[in-house]
Amino acid sequence: MMCQHQPQCPGALRPDGQAARSIVAHPEQGWWLLCNGTLLFEDTGRLLPSGEIVRPQRPGTSLALATKTVLVETAPAKGGRP
């Protein structure tokens, strides 16, 4: 698969190969097909066009499930102070 973008996206074997553009996305299934032929999984693992498996590179986080801090304002308990 050859990238048609200008400038071209990094090749699958380059260290920055995950930076290639997504051409097919299935985040509900946890994977993306990049224009360099790489299958990228939400845990950052990859399947290269050659069939080589690259283990996840970042511990603890995933692309699709990044956590956010949400502040929730709660009402005071009955009889309590605001």
ZALUMTOR-174361 format. One record per residue (C-alpha): residue number from 1; residue in three letters; x, y, z. Coordinates in steps of 0.1 Angstrom, whole numbers, plus 5000, padded with zeros to 4 digits. Layout:
<rs>
<r><num>NUM</num><residu>Ala</residu><X>X</X><Y>Y</Y><Z>Z</Z></r>
...
</rs>
This chain:
<rs>
<r><num>1</num><residu>Met</residu><X>5000</X><Y>5000</Y><Z>5000</Z></r>
<r><num>2</num><residu>Met</residu><X>5015</X><Y>5033</Y><Z>4990</Z></r>
<r><num>3</num><residu>Cys</residu><X>5005</X><Y>5066</Y><Z>5008</Z></r>
<r><num>4</num><residu>Gln</residu><X>4990</X><Y>5092</Y><Z>4984</Z></r>
<r><num>5</num><residu>His</residu><X>4993</X><Y>5120</Y><Z>5010</Z></r>
<r><num>6</num><residu>Gln</residu><X>5016</X><Y>5150</Y><Z>5005</Z></r>
<r><num>7</num><residu>Pro</residu><X>5039</X><Y>5149</Y><Z>5023</Z></r>
<r><num>8</num><residu>Gln</residu><X>5039</X><Y>5112</Y><Z>5024</Z></r>
<r><num>9</num><residu>Cys</residu><X>5031</X><Y>5095</Y><Z>5057</Z></r>
<r><num>10</num><residu>Pro</residu><X>5059</X><Y>5075</Y><Z>5074</Z></r>
<r><num>11</num><residu>Gly</residu><X>5064</X><Y>5039</Y><Z>5063</Z></r>
<r><num>12</num><residu>Ala</residu><X>5053</X><Y>5010</Y><Z>5084</Z></r>
<r><num>13</num><residu>Leu</residu><X>5089</X><Y>5000</Y><Z>5094</Z></r>
<r><num>14</num><residu>Arg</residu><X>5099</X><Y>5035</Y><Z>5105</Z></r>
<r><num>15</num><residu>Pro</residu><X>5099</X><Y>5043</Y><Z>5143</Z></r>
<r><num>16</num><residu>Asp</residu><X>5072</X><Y>5069</Y><Z>5137</Z></r>
<r><num>17</num><residu>Gly</residu><X>5051</X><Y>5046</Y><Z>5115</Z></r>
<r><num>18</num><residu>Gln</residu><X>5021</X><Y>5049</Y><Z>5138</Z></r>
<r><num>19</num><residu>Ala</residu><X>5018</X><Y>5086</Y><Z>5127</Z></r>
<r><num>20</num><residu>Ala</residu><X>5005</X><Y>5076</Y><Z>5093</Z></r>
<r><num>21</num><residu>Arg</residu><X>4969</X><Y>5086</Y><Z>5086</Z></r>
<r><num>22</num><residu>Ser</residu><X>4940</X><Y>5063</Y><Z>5093</Z></r>
<r><num>23</num><residu>Ile</residu><X>4921</X><Y>5051</Y><Z>5062</Z></r>
<r><num>24</num><residu>Val</residu><X>4897</X><Y>5027</Y><Z>5079</Z></r>
<r><num>25</num><residu>Ala</residu><X>4887</X><Y>5031</Y><Z>5116</Z></r>
<r><num>26</num><residu>His</residu><X>4868</X><Y>5007</Y><Z>5138</Z></r>
<r><num>27</num><residu>Pro</residu><X>4873</X><Y>5021</Y><Z>5173</Z></r>
<r><num>28</num><residu>Glu</residu><X>4844</X><Y>5001</Y><Z>5185</Z></r>
<r><num>29</num><residu>Gln</residu><X>4865</X><Y>4970</Y><Z>5177</Z></r>
<r><num>30</num><residu>Gly</residu><X>4897</X><Y>4986</Y><Z>5188</Z></r>
<r><num>31</num><residu>Trp</residu><X>4916</X><Y>4989</Y><Z>5155</Z></r>
<r><num>32</num><residu>Trp</residu><X>4926</X><Y>5013</Y><Z>5127</Z></r>
<r><num>33</num><residu>Leu</residu><X>4941</X><Y>5006</Y><Z>5093</Z></r>
<r><num>34</num><residu>Leu</residu><X>4968</X><Y>5031</Y><Z>5084</Z></r>
<r><num>35</num><residu>Cys</residu><X>4977</X><Y>5042</Y><Z>5049</Z></r>
<r><num>36</num><residu>Asn</residu><X>5011</X><Y>5026</Y><Z>5052</Z></r>
<r><num>37</num><residu>Gly</residu><X>4994</X><Y>4992</Y><Z>5056</Z></r>
<r><num>38</num><residu>Thr</residu><X>4997</X><Y>4989</Y><Z>5093</Z></r>
<r><num>39</num><residu>Leu</residu><X>4969</X><Y>4976</Y><Z>5115</Z></r>
<r><num>40</num><residu>Leu</residu><X>4971</X><Y>4997</Y><Z>5147</Z></r>
<r><num>41</num><residu>Phe</residu><X>4953</X><Y>4984</Y><Z>5178</Z></r>
<r><num>42</num><residu>Glu</residu><X>4940</X><Y>5006</Y><Z>5207</Z></r>
<r><num>43</num><residu>Asp</residu><X>4967</X><Y>4992</Y><Z>5231</Z></r>
<r><num>44</num><residu>Thr</residu><X>4993</X><Y>5005</Y><Z>5206</Z></r>
<r><num>45</num><residu>Gly</residu><X>5002</X><Y>4971</Y><Z>5194</Z></r>
<r><num>46</num><residu>Arg</residu><X>5006</X><Y>4968</Y><Z>5156</Z></r>
<r><num>47</num><residu>Leu</residu><X>5004</X><Y>4943</Y><Z>5128</Z></r>
<r><num>48</num><residu>Leu</residu><X>5028</X><Y>4953</Y><Z>5100</Z></r>
<r><num>49</num><residu>Pro</residu><X>5021</X><Y>4946</Y><Z>5063</Z></r>
<r><num>50</num><residu>Ser</residu><X>5047</X><Y>4919</Y><Z>5064</Z></r>
<r><num>51</num><residu>Gly</residu><X>5028</X><Y>4900</Y><Z>5091</Z></r>
<r><num>52</num><residu>Glu</residu><X>5052</X><Y>4910</Y><Z>5118</Z></r>
<r><num>53</num><residu>Ile</residu><X>5036</X><Y>4917</Y><Z>5152</Z></r>
<r><num>54</num><residu>Val</residu><X>5048</X><Y>4947</Y><Z>5172</Z></r>
<r><num>55</num><residu>Arg</residu><X>5039</X><Y>4945</Y><Z>5209</Z></r>
<r><num>56</num><residu>Pro</residu><X>5022</X><Y>4975</Y><Z>5226</Z></r>
<r><num>57</num><residu>Gln</residu><X>5046</X><Y>5003</Y><Z>5231</Z></r>
<r><num>58</num><residu>Arg</residu><X>5029</X><Y>5024</Y><Z>5259</Z></r>
<r><num>59</num><residu>Pro</residu><X>5020</X><Y>5008</Y><Z>5292</Z></r>
<r><num>60</num><residu>Gly</residu><X>4987</X><Y>5017</Y><Z>5309</Z></r>
<r><num>61</num><residu>Thr</residu><X>4969</X><Y>5038</Y><Z>5283</Z></r>
<r><num>62</num><residu>Ser</residu><X>4950</X><Y>5031</Y><Z>5251</Z></r>
<r><num>63</num><residu>Leu</residu><X>4943</X><Y>5053</Y><Z>5221</Z></r>
<r><num>64</num><residu>Ala</residu><X>4905</X><Y>5050</Y><Z>5223</Z></r>
<r><num>65</num><residu>Leu</residu><X>4901</X><Y>5049</Y><Z>5260</Z></r>
<r><num>66</num><residu>Ala</residu><X>4921</X><Y>5078</Y><Z>5274</Z></r>
<r><num>67</num><residu>Thr</residu><X>4908</X><Y>5089</Y><Z>5307</Z></r>
<r><num>68</num><residu>Lys</residu><X>4894</X><Y>5123</Y><Z>5316</Z></r>
<r><num>69</num><residu>Thr</residu><X>4889</X><Y>5139</Y><Z>5349</Z></r>
<r><num>70</num><residu>Val</residu><X>4853</X><Y>5150</Y><Z>5354</Z></r>
<r><num>71</num><residu>Leu</residu><X>4843</X><Y>5173</Y><Z>5383</Z></r>
<r><num>72</num><residu>Val</residu><X>4808</X><Y>5167</Y><Z>5395</Z></r>
<r><num>73</num><residu>Glu</residu><X>4790</X><Y>5192</Y><Z>5417</Z></r>
<r><num>74</num><residu>Thr</residu><X>4769</X><Y>5174</Y><Z>5442</Z></r>
<r><num>75</num><residu>Ala</residu><X>4739</X><Y>5188</Y><Z>5462</Z></r>
<r><num>76</num><residu>Pro</residu><X>4745</X><Y>5192</Y><Z>5500</Z></r>
<r><num>77</num><residu>Ala</residu><X>4728</X><Y>5165</Y><Z>5521</Z></r>
<r><num>78</num><residu>Lys</residu><X>4695</X><Y>5174</Y><Z>5537</Z></r>
<r><num>79</num><residu>Gly</residu><X>4699</X><Y>5196</Y><Z>5567</Z></r>
<r><num>80</num><residu>Gly</residu><X>4736</X><Y>5202</Y><Z>5558</Z></r>
<r><num>81</num><residu>Arg</residu><X>4753</X><Y>5234</Y><Z>5548</Z></r>
<r><num>82</num><residu>Pro</residu><X>4758</X><Y>5243</Y><Z>5512</Z></r>
</rs>
